[in-house]
C-alpha cells in the first residue's frame, strides 16, 4: 500500500495471524525462499508472491481460492518484500506478482532488458500514497491540510519517539518512501518514526483516534482503515513527472499509480488456465477493500474472506475464467 519501493512505492504488513493463515510461514523471512512448485511446467501448480500489506493479501486470497476451487490447481504462496520479489519472479521462484506499485528500475532490467518478466495487466486498482491527519482534527484546524502550515502543529504531533519534533508516522523501514527527504527538503519540524509494519501502524492510529489525539501519518489508498478511522490528506507540493527522480531531492507529492500485475515469462507462456486467469484478474478498489476488511478487521481467514466475496460476486469472477 502502498508507496514503497523506488520512487513511487509504499507500505505495510497486516496482522501476524492473517499472514500466517495466508502464507503458512508465520514470521519467517521468506525473501530467499523458493517454492518447489514454482515454474513447474506441466504440473497444475502455481506459486504467488504475497506482499505484506492486506490489500495485496486480498488479491492473492481471491485468486488462490478460484485457482483451487474452480480450476483444481495446487497454490503455494511465498512472502517476499517488494524489490526482492522481482528477483524471485525473474528466476522462476514465484510465478506471479499481483500488485506492484511501480519499480522503474526493475521493469527496465527484467521486462525490457532480460525479458524474464512480462506485464500481466492492470489490477484495476489505483494506488496513492500521501500524508494524512485525522478528519476530526482537520475539521477543527482546516489549515493543517496544507503542508505549509504543518510546522504550526508540530508540537501537538510530538510523541516520545519523535525527539522533540512532530511525529510523521511511517510503516515498515523496508518500505521505500520519500518521507525523510520530504521533511528535510520542505524544512518541516518533524521526525519520521517507523511503526514497524502495517499492522503496528494501524494499531497506533486506532489508539490515537480513540483518544481523539492529533497525528500525521504516511498512509495510502486503497486501504480499509479509512472506514474505521476517517482521515484527510495533507496537500503536498503538486506531483509533476520526474519530480521524484532524485530520491534525495524529492519535494513533491506522491503520484497516483495504476497498480500492475507481472508474470514470470515462462509461466505466462506455459501456465495454461492459471496464467490466463491471472491475466484476466481485474477488480475494483471497493472489491479489494471489502476482502481486506474481512481479513484484517473481521478476522476471517483469507480463504473464508475469498469464499464470502466469491459467493456474492460470481458475475465478476466468472469473466476471469472465460
N, C-alpha and C positions, 0 to 999 in steps of 0.2 A: 501497500500500500502502500505504496506507496511510495518515486521518492528516492529512492535508494540509488544505488549504483550510478556510475558515471555521472553525467550532469543532470539527468532527468529522472533519476530513480528514487526510491524511498522504501521504507517501512518495515517491519514488525513481526511479532510472533503471537500465537494465541496461547491458550492455557495448555499446561503440560498434559492435561487429561485429553484435550481434543487432539493434540499432537500424537500422543501415544495411541489413541484409537485409530488415527488415520495412518500412521506410518509403521506402527508396531515396533518402534525402535526407542521409545522413551526419550531420554535426554541425550542419547549418544550422538557424537559428532559423525554425521553421515557424509561429510564433504567428500571423502575419498572412497566411500563405499560404492562398489559396483554390484549390480544385481545379476544373478545367474540367468535371469530371464530376458535381460535387455538385448535387443538386436538378435533375438533367437529366430532366425529365418525358418519359416515352415511350421513353427510352433504357434499355438494360439495363446501367446503370452505378450504382455505389454508392460513396460516399466515407465512410470511417470515421475517426473521431478516435482517435489512438493516444496513450495516456498513456505516460510514460517508464519505469514500473516493469514488471517482466517478467510479472507476473500479468495486467495489462491487455493486454500484447502477446500473451499466450497466448490470451485471448479473441478478439482480432482475427485471430490466425493461423488458428484453427479456423473461425471464421465466414467469413473470406475464402476459405479452401480449399473450403468447401462451396458458397459462392455461385458460385465459379468452376467447380468440377468437377461439381457436381450441377445447378446452375441456369443456367450459361452466362453469368454476369454478368462485366463488367469491374469490378474493385475497385481503388479508389485509396485510399491511406492518407495521413493528414496528422498529424504530431506537433505537438500543442498542449498547453500547460500547462493545468492543471485549470480554473481560472476562465475564462481566455480561450476555452476550448473551448465554454463555454456561449454566448458571444457568437457564435462561428462557427456553432454549431448553430442558434441563433435566426435568423441571417442566411442560412441555407441553404448556407453554405460547406462544411459537412460534413452528412451525413445522420443519423449516429447516434453516440452516446457509450455504450459498453458497460459501463463500470464507474465509477460515481460513488459517492463516499464520504460524501456529504451536504453540500449547499450551500443552506441555507435561504433566503438572500437571492436567489440565482439562481432557485430554484424559485418564489419569490413573484413575481419580476419577469417571468420568461419563461413559466412554466407557468400561473400563476394570473391575472396581470395582462395580459400581452401575448398569451398563448395561442399563441405561436410554437413552443413545445416541448411535447411530450406525453410522459407516462411510458411507458416501453417494457416495464415489468415487472421483476420480481425476477430478478437474475442467478443466485440460488441459493447465493451465497457470502456468508458473514457476515464482515465485516472488523473488526479490532480493533487499535488502536494501544496500545502500552504501553512501559514501561521494562523492560529485561531485563539480566540478568547471566548469564555462562556457568554452565551447570549444575555444572561441575567446581568452580567457586568457591562456588556456593550449597551444595554438599554439605559443603564444609569450613567454611563460615560461614553456617549456616542463617538467622541473624537478618538477613542482608543483604537478604532478600526482603521486609522491612518497611521502608517509606520512612523511618520514624522512626530507623532505625539507619544510614542511608546516610552521614551525616557521620563516623561511626566509621571508615568505609573510604575516605574522600575522598583521603587521602594515597596509598593504594595505587592509586587510579584516576587519579592525576595523570599528565599527559603534557606534552611540551614545548610543546604548543599550548594548554594549559588555564590558563596564567597562575598557577601555584602552587595552583590548586584542583583538585578532582577533575574528570575529564572526563565529560560526558554527550554522547555522540556522536549527532548527528543526520545526516540525509541531505543533501538539497539545500536551499539557502536559499529556493528557490522554493516548497517545500512549506510550507504553513501548519501550524504545530504550536503547542501550548500550553506548550512546554517552558521557555522563558525565564521566563514568568510563574509556572510551577510551581516552578522553582528559587527564584525570588525570594519567592513567597508562602509557600512551605514552609520558608524560611530554610535552604536547603541550601548547603553549601560546595562548589558545583560550577559549572562553566562549560560552557555549550552550545557545542560545536565542530562545525561542519558539515563532513562529509566531501566534499560537493560533488555526489554522485549516489548512487543505489542501488548501482551497480557499485563505486564507490570505497569506499563503506561496507562492502560485502561483502568486498572485498579486505582492508581493515583488520581486520575481525572475524576473518577466516580467519588473518591473521598473528598476532593476539592469541591465538587458540585454539591455533595450532601451538606457540606458546611457552608455553602454559598461563598466560598473564597474565590478571589480573582486568580487567574492563571493565564499564562501564554504558552501555547504548545504547538509544536510541529505536528501536523495531522494531515489526513488525506481522504480523498473520496475515490471510489466508493468505500464506505465504512458504516456498519450497522449502528455504531455508538451514537451517531447523530440523533437517532430516535430516542435514546435514553438521556443523553446529555447534549442539549441543543448548543451549538457553537456558531460563532460568527467569524468570518475570515477577516484578517487584517490585510489591508491593501498595501502591498509592497510595490516598489517601482515596477512599471509595466514590463512584462516579458517581451523581448524582441529577439528574433532569430540571431543566434550567435552570442547573445549577452552572457551566456553561461559557458562559453568555450574555454575560458581560463578559470579553473577551479579556485585560484587564489584571488581573482579579481571580480568574482560574481557580486553584483549589486542589483539584481533584478529578481522578480518573482519567478516561481516555477511555472513551466508550461502546462497546458492541458495535453495529455498524452493518450491517444487511442491505443489501448493495450493489445499486444500481439501474441500470437502463438508461434512456436517454432518446433520443427521436427527434425530428427536425425535424417540425413539424406537417404540412406539405405532403407530406413524404416518407411519413409514417405513413399518410396518406390515399391517396396515389397511387403508393406504392412497390411495389405488386404483390407478387410472390413474395418479393422481397428483404425488404420490410418485414415480411411475415408470418413469415419465418424469424427475423428479429432479435427479434420479439416473443416467439416461442416458445423462443428460445435460453435454456436454463437448465441449468446443470450444477453439480457439487459442488466443494467445496474440494479434494477429492482429485483430481478431474479437472484442475482448473486447475494444481495443484502438479505433477502428472505432466507436463503440457506445459511448464510453466515450467522444470522441472528439465532437460528435454531441450534447451531453448533456452539457458539460462544456464550450465549445468554441463557438459552433454554436447556442447555447441557445435553442435547441429543447427540448420539454418536453420529459421525459423518454419514454412515450408511443409513441410519434412521432418518436423518435430515434429507438425504438424497432421495430416499424412497417416498417420503412425505411430499417433497417437491414434485417428483416424477408422477406421483399419483394424481396430482392436480394440474399438471401441465403437459399432458400427453400430446396434445396437438403441437406443442413446441418441439419436444424431443423426437417425435416421430419423423420430422423432416430431416433430422440428422442421420437417420438410418436409411433413408430412401436413396 
